[in-house]
């Protein structure tokens, strides 16, 4: 018995070490919670396990992570605070060990009937953030016809601390993402007020860029970065425009305009450097005026040296300009402009990106 207890403690420590590492490496809350209940269920030898989080407004628990044969079915169910075993634990903030649920009047058999599952025994512990209950963790049906005990409760409580850290990290990331989105909205408004493009221009560029990116295999975080880089690709023009607010129609000043405009990708990239959240956007913004054959600016990159996001933005930006000119140009002039755009595949533009644009606009 002592040997088995020692083996459990070693497993527990190994699992907690792995989870601690995952907490620093993984930001996906669902992945983390599923790992935690997997380890917890294995160590206390349970058949199924769940983490339920508390919705304070509705005063009910919802399944955030679950393990077992009915893990998918139970996710659509909610548990009212105070009802059933999980609801009782959430209300009282106390752990429960019940090795025969049929003898406990807090057990709600309707839930088992609904998902066609037989609960025999259960251990349920509260998730506590500081002094506040944020949910519960439960493990169901002790294997090998043995009983849950106080040692199992101690083990589960050590895992609840990891759950609370994961939830806290997720809330921090959520706040940062909200901050990130709000900053971008403010910047876009400022860019449109300059004006650097018609209202809605940058959103249109971002929507088409991500549509093309999707067809070129851009997914996950790279897809998000492409969207935000497309929104902010001309950010540097704000600073440049203020610096050169002169009459560029005068021929003697035209070279000043061209020189200043040509540095706007660098200016935009340097502006984004000030905010750590934007670090992944910087290469795409800096290089969106590079040409596929190496004749672009600011660094004369060529071909695959140019970030894929930059190659996509380069095509989309010029295509959107042609669309805007439809109102003032004749259809023939627009067709000519589009042919000119396509003819620059391999010189100014990446041929793969041009082909995807043709596919999207059915040409």
DAHUUR-V241344 format. One record per pair of residues at least 12 apart in sequence whose C-alpha atoms are under 10 Angstrom apart, sorted by the first residue. I is the first residue (numbers start at 1). J is the second residue. Records with the same first field share a line. If there is no record, write none. Layout:
# DAHUUR-V241344
I: J  J
This chain:
# DAHUUR-V241344
5: 151
7: 43
8: 42  43  44  45  151  152  155
9: 43  151  155
10: 43
11: 39  40  42  43
12: 39  40  42  43  44  155  156  158  159
13: 155  158
14: 39
15: 35  36  38  39  40  42  43  159
16: 36  39  40  158  159  161  162
18: 35  36  39
19: 32  33  35  36  39  159  162  163  166
20: 162  165  166
22: 35  166
23: 162  163  165  166  169
24: 166  169
26: 166
27: 166  169  170  173
28: 166  169  170
29: 64  65  163  166  167  168  169  170  171
30: 64  65  66  166  167  170
31: 65
32: 65  162  163  166  167
33: 50  51  64  65  66  159  162  163  164  166  167
34: 49  50  51  64  65  66  67  163
35: 65  66  67
36: 49  50  51  65  156  159  160  162  163  166
37: 49  50  51  65  66  67  137  138  139  156  159  160  163
38: 50  65  66  67  68
39: 156  159
40: 137  138  139  152  155  156  157  158  159  160
41: 67  68  138  139  140  141  142  152  156
42: 139  143
43: 152  155  156
44: 123  139  140  142  143  147  148  149  151  152  153  155  156
45: 139  140  141  142  143  144  146  147  148  152
46: 67  68  121  122  123  138  139  140  141  142  143  144  148
47: 67  68  69  119  121  122  139  140  141  142  143
48: 66  67  68  69  70  71  119  122  138  139  140  141  142  143
49: 65  66  67  68  71  122  123  124  137  138  139  140  141
50: 63  64  65  66  67  68  71  74  75  124  136  137  138  139  140
51: 63  64  65  66  67  86  124  125  126  127  135  136  137  138  139  160  163
52: 64  65  66  75  78  79  86  87  90  126  127  134  135  136  137  138
53: 65  78  79  90  126  127  133  134  135  136  137  167
54: 78  79  80  81  87  90  127  133  134  135  136
55: 78  80  81  134  135
56: 81  133  134  135
58: 80  81
59: 79  80  81  82  87  90  91
60: 78  79  80  81  82  83  87  90  135
61: 77  78  79  80  81  86  87  90  134  135  136
62: 74  75  76  77  78  79  80  135  136
63: 75  76  77  78  79  135  136  137
64: 135
65: 137
66: 137  138  139
67: 139  140
68: 140
69: 117
70: 115  116  117
71: 115
72: 115
73: 114  115  116
74: 111  112  114  115
77: 111  114  115
78: 111
79: 111
81: 135
82: 106
83: 106  107  108
84: 104  105  106  107  108  109  110  111
85: 97  98  101  104  105  106  107  108  122  123  124  138
86: 106  107  108  122  123  124  125  126  135  136  137  138
87: 106  107  124  135  136
88: 106  107  124  126  136
89: 124  125  126  127  133  135  136  137  138
90: 124  125  126  127  128  133  134  135  136  137
91: 126  133  135
92: 126  133
93: 125  126  127  128  131  132  133  134  135  136
94: 124  125  126  127  136
95: 123  124  125  126  127  136  137  138  150  153  156  157
96: 122  123  124  125  126  138  150  153
97: 121  122  123  124  125  138  139  147  148  149  150  152  153
98: 120  121  122  123  124  140  141  147  148  149
99: 119  120  121  122  123  140  141  142  145  146  147  148  149
100: 119  120  121  122  141  147
101: 119  120  121  122
102: 119  120  121
107: 119  122
118: 140  141
119: 140  141  142
120: 140  141  142  145
121: 139  140  141  142  143  145  146  147  148
122: 138  139  140  141  142  147  148
123: 137  138  139  140  141  142  147  148  149  150  152  153  156
124: 136  137  138  139  140  153  156  157
125: 137  138  139  153  154  156  157  160
126: 138  156  157  160
127: 157  159  160  161  162  163  164
128: 157  160  161  163  164
129: 160  161  163  164  165  167  168
130: 164
134: 164  167
135: 160  163  164
136: 160  163
137: 156  157  159  160  163
138: 156
139: 152  156
176: 277
177: 277
179: 277
180: 228  275  277  278
181: 228
184: 228  231  232  278
185: 231
187: 231  232  235  238
188: 200  201  202  203  231  232  234  235
189: 202
190: 235  238
191: 231  232  234  235  236  237  238
192: 238
193: 238
194: 237  238  241  242
195: 237  238  241
196: 234  235  237  238  241
197: 234  321
198: 324
201: 231  317  320  321  324
202: 227  228  229  230  231  232  233  234  317  320
203: 227  228  230  231  232
204: 230  231  316  317  320
205: 227  230  231  232  233  312  313  315  316  317  318  319  320  321
206: 226  227  228  229  230  231  232  233  313  316  317
207: 226  227  230  231  316
208: 227  230  312  313  316  317  319  320  357  360
209: 223  226  227  229  230  231  309  310  311  312  313  314  315  316  317  353  357
210: 222  223  224  225  226  227  228  230  309  312  313
211: 223  227  356  357  360
212: 309  312  313  316  353  354  355  356  357  359  360
213: 226  227  308  309  312  313  353  356
214: 356
215: 353  356  357  359  360
216: 308  312  352  353  356
218: 308  309
221: 280
222: 280  281  309
223: 309
224: 281
225: 278  279  280  281  282  284  309
226: 280  281  284  285  308  309  310  312  313
227: 281  309  313
228: 278  280  281  284  285
229: 278  280  281  282  283  284  285  286  288  309  310  313
230: 281  284  285  288  309  310  312  313  314  316  317
231: 285  313
232: 268  269  272  281  282  284  285
233: 264  265  268  269  281  282  284  285  286  287  288  289  310  313  314  317
234: 264  265  267  268  269  285  286  288  317
235: 264  265  266  267  268  269  271  272  285
236: 261  263  264  265  266  267  268  269  270  271  272  285  286
237: 260  261  262  263  264  265  266  267  268
238: 264  267  268
239: 260  264  267  268  271
240: 257  260  261  262  263  264  267  268
241: 257  260  261  264
243: 260
244: 256  257  260  261
245: 257
262: 289  296  297  298
263: 286  289  297  298
264: 285  286  289  298
265: 282  283  284  285  286  287  288  289  290  297  298
266: 282  283  285  286  287  297  298  299
267: 285  286
268: 282  285  286
269: 281  282  283  284  285  286  287
270: 282  285  286
272: 285  286
281: 309  310
283: 306  307  308  309  310
284: 306  307  308  309  310  311  312  313  314
285: 307  309  310  313
286: 298  299  306  307  310
287: 299  300  301  305  306  307  308  309  310  311  313  314
288: 306  307  308  309  310  311  312  313  314  315  317
289: 301  306  310  311  313  314  315  348  349
290: 302  303  305  306  307  310  311  314  348  349
291: 303  306  310  311  314  344  345  346  347  348  349  350
292: 304  305  306  311  314  344  345  346  347  348  349  350  351
293: 345  346  347  348  349  350
294: 306  347  348
295: 347  348
296: 347  348
302: 347  348  350
303: 346  347  348  349  350  351
304: 350
306: 350
308: 350  353
311: 348  349  350  351  352  353  354
312: 349  350  352  353  354  356  357
313: 353
314: 348  349  350  353
315: 341  342  344  345  348  349  350  353  354  357
316: 353  354  357
318: 337  338  341
319: 337  338  341  342  357
321: 337
322: 334  335  337  338  341
323: 337  338
325: 337
341: 354
342: 354  355  357  358
